[in-house]
């Protein structure tokens, strides 16, 4: 399992547009990928799951990937988080 923490820097937190980009970028990965915030863990491949977390600016989220392509998945997530302005 590979985990990485991100501090959300977008003023609106994780809202629909960047959440959609994040979820959409993960469909090719076979690994199980989750996002955890405030003790709640959701499938990061589910837009409804991600939106249900209500992640606000300044919050820290933990993303974990477990499977054969977990390192590539975390690298992809890191890239999308930066490109969407969600995290530095």
N, C-alpha and C positions, 0 to 999 in steps of 0.2 A: 504494500500500500504506500502511495505517495501522497503527502499532504502539503498544502501551502496556505498561509494566511494572507489575506488582503485587507487593507484599510480602504474603505470606500471614500473616494474624494469628490465624486459628482455631487453637486449641491442638492440634487433631487434624489439622491440615493440610487438604488437599483430600480429603475422604472421600466416601463414597457419596451421602449425601443432598444436599449442596451441589453435588457434581459432576453429579448428575442434574438438578438445577434449572438449572444453567448450560448443560448440553448441550441440555436441553429448550427453553430459551428461544431457541435459535439456529436451529431448524429452518426458520423463515420467511425466513431470509436466504439470498441467492443467492451471496454472497461465499464464497471459500475462507477458512476461519478456522482458525488453528493456535495451539497452546500449546507453548512451548519451555521446557525445564527441564533443567539439567545437560547441555546439548549435544544433547538428544533432542527432536525436534519431532513432535507428533502432531496429528491432525485433532481440533479442539475439538468437532466435532459427534458424536464417538464416545466413549461412556461408557467403553468398554474402553481406548481410547487414553489418556484423561485419567487413569483409575485406574492404568494401567501406569506412569505417571511417578513415582508415590510421593512427591508433593510434601508436605513437612512444614512445620510452623509456622516462620516466620522466613525461609522461602525466597523468592526472587524468581523470578517467572515472566514471560515475555514473551508477549503475545498479539498476533497479527498478523491483519489482515483484508485481503483483496485482492479487489476486485470493485466492482460498481456501487453496493452499499449498505454499503460498508466502514465509513464513519463512523457510520452508524446501528447497525451491529453492535457496534462498540467502545463506543458509548454504552450499549447494552443490556447488554453484558458488565460494564461498570463498575457499572451499577445492580444487577445480580444479585450481583456480588462484595460490594457493600456490604450489600445486603439479607440475604444468607446469612452475613454475618459473616466472610467470607473475607479481606477487605481493607478498609482505611479509605477 
